Amino acid sequence: MTVLTTGTCTIQATQAGNTNYAAAAPVNQSFTVTPASQSVAFGLPSTTATVVYGQNGSFTTSNSSATAGGLFFPGAVAVDSSGNVYVSDTGNSRLLMYPPGSTTATRVYGRMAASPRPTAPPPLPVSVIPAVSPIDGSGNLWVADALNNRVLMYPSGSTTATLVLGQSSFTANSIGTTNNTLRSPNSVATDSSGNLWVADTNNNRVLMWQNASSLSSGAAANLVFGQSSFTTRLSATPPAPTN
């Protein structure tokens, strides 16, 4: 029953008889519907942090370190489908992975160990400004290594990169404006088709590599956005302000 308005409502119940039972007397029940104020409360998320990374569990310190529990100028965060947290630890030239429920990193990318802080890990200071993408459909981790003008791919579970885009090898870090070079890429993303999208920041463009994980190092991008060709890096002129 749906009540649509205020007033008196009467409900009548009847029970017909049969060869075994006599019919029951009708029963009437009336009640009055009156206006009433009501409110609906929606639960709001808390604005108080409950977990802190990089400060060994303390919310009141701001130390920098190159340990498994420390960070120095973190720049990006991503979470994979298993709940692992990836943090771009920019000042330490590394990327850390924290397993679910832990604020101590158990995996480090771009460095031979979680500490101490080296000046130039061989062969290059990997991931100086690593912008993290979500893990792709095959579990590969993609990192934009801006100061080395390249993008690295780490296979699932490995901290050794097996594919480099933007450079012809892992020991090169030159800049360029072609279909297979980069200039300070700062962000990467993957899609459900396995394509890799790279924000090639200082070339004023976005590049796309199709089925990226199957490519060889130094492979050429398939598409360019923001430029008319792979060899231009023009910047748009902002519109003049209006009064």
N, C-alpha and C positions, 0 to 999 in steps of 0.2 A: 504494500500500500504506500502511496506517495501523497503527502499532504502539501498542497500548493498555496494555501492561504490560511489566515487566522479565522477563528470561529468555533462553533460546536460541531463535533463529528460524532456520529453514532454508528456503531458496528453491530450488525445483527448476525447471530449464528443460529443455524437451523440444522436439524438432523431428521431426515425422512425415515419413516418406519419401513419394515418389510414383514415377511411372513413369520419371522421369529421375534421381532422387537417392535414395540409401539413407537410411534413418532415421538421425538423429544420436544418439549415446549421451547419455543423460540427464546433466545437470550439476547437482550439488548445491553450494550455498554456504550455510554456516552462519555466524551471528554472534551475539554476546551483547549484550543490551540491559541496561545497568546504570543505577542511579539517578545523577543528576548535578544539581548546583546550577546555576541559570541566573538571570539577571536581565534585565529589559527596561528600557532607559533611555528616558525621554521628554524630548525637548528642551524646555527652559523658556525663555520669552522673557527678554530681557535687562532688567535693572532700571536700566540706565545710559542716560540720554538721549543721543541722537546728533545732534539738531538743536535749536537754540534760536531762538525768534522774539522780537524786541523788544530784543535786546541786540547787534545787529550781529555775530552769530556767536560771542559770548563767553559762556561759562558762568560766569564769575567776576565779572561786573558786574551791577548792579541799577539802572541809570540809567533815568529816565523822560524821554521826549521825544515830540514831535509830528511826527517825521519819518517817511519811508517805511519806515525800519528800526527805529523805536522804538515803544514802547507806554507807557501810563500807566494802571495799575489795570485790566488786561483782565478781563472778566467772563464770557465764554462763547466756545466754539469750535464750529465745524461744518465738515464736509468734504462737498463735493458729489460727484456721480458721476464728474466729470472729474478729481478729485484737487485741486481748488482749496480752499484753507484760508481760512475766514472767522473773524476774531477781533473780538469786541466790545471795542473800546478805550474803556472806560467813562469814564476820567478825561479823555480827549481828545474826548469827545462825538462819536465816529465809529465806523465799522465798516470794517475793512480786509480786502482780499482778496489772498492770496498765491498765485501760480500754482504748480503742482507743482514741487517741487525748489528753490524759492526762498524765502528768508527776508526778501525785500524786497517790500513791498506794491506792487502795480501799479494798484490800484483803491481808492478811498476813498468811503464812503457817509456822508452827514450833514455833510460839510464840503466847502468849495469846493476845498480842496487838502490835501495831506498835512501841510504846515507853512506858517506858524507856527500856534501854538495861539490861536485867537480866543476872546473872551469870550462872544460871542453871534452866531453866524452867522445871517444872515437866512433866513427870517423868524422862526425859533425855533431854540433849540439842539437840533437834531435828534439823536435817538438818544443822549440823555444816559446812559441805562442801556439799551443795546440788547441784548436777549436774542435770539440768532440761532436760527432754525429751519433744518432742512435745506431745500434748494431744493425747491419743489413740482414736480409732474410736468410743468409747462409751463416750468420754468426760472426762475420768479419767486422772488425773495428776499423773505421776510417778516421784519420787524423789530418787536419790541415796544419802543416808545419810552415807557418807564415814566413819566418825569417830565413828559411831555407828554400822558399819559393817552390813548395812541392806538397803533394798529398801522399800519405802513406797508408797502406793496408796491412793490418795485422790479422792473420787467420784466427779463427775461433780458438781460444785457450792459449795462444802463443804471444809472447812479448817480443818476437823478432819479426819485423816487417818483411814481407815477401814481394811487395809490389809498390813501385813508386811512379807517380804521375806528375808531370811538370818538369821532370828531369830525365836524362837518358840513363842515369845510374844513381846508386845510393851515395856516391861520393861527390856528386855535382850539386851546385846550388845557385846557378846563374839565373838571371832574370830574362824574360822574353815576352813577346807578344805574337805568338803563333798558335797553331792548333794543338801543340804539344808542350807549351811552356806556360809558366805562371809568373805572377808578380805579386807577392805577399797575399796568398789566399788566406782568408780568415774564417771561412765557414764551409761546412760540407753537409750534405744530406743524401739519403738514399730513398728510393721508392720501391713499391711492391714488385716492379718489373726488373729490379736489379740495376737500375740506372743510378749513376753517381752525379750529383749536382754540386758544383764548386763555385763559391763566390770569390772570383779573382779580383780582389779589392782594388789594387792599384792599377789594374788594366780596365777598370770601369765596366766589368762584364760578368756574366755567369756562363760557365761552360758545363756541358753535359756529355758524359761518357756512357754509352749504352753497354749493358751487361758488363759492368766495370770489373768485377772480380775475375772474369775470365781473360782479361787483357794481359799483355806483356808490359813490362816497365817501359815508360816513355811513349806509350800509345797516344795517338791523336784523339782529341775530343770530336764528337759527332755534331754538336750544335753549339752555337754561341748566341747569347741573349745580351742586348744592350749595345751591340755594335753591328755595323753592316757587314763586317768581315772579321776573320780571325787575326788580321794584322793591323787593326786600328784600335786605339784606346782613347777615343774622344770622350770628353765629359760634357754633359748637358749644361747649357747656360740656364741658371734659375730665372724665373720670370721676374720682371721689375716689380717692386712693391707698388701697391695702389693706395691712394688716399681715400 
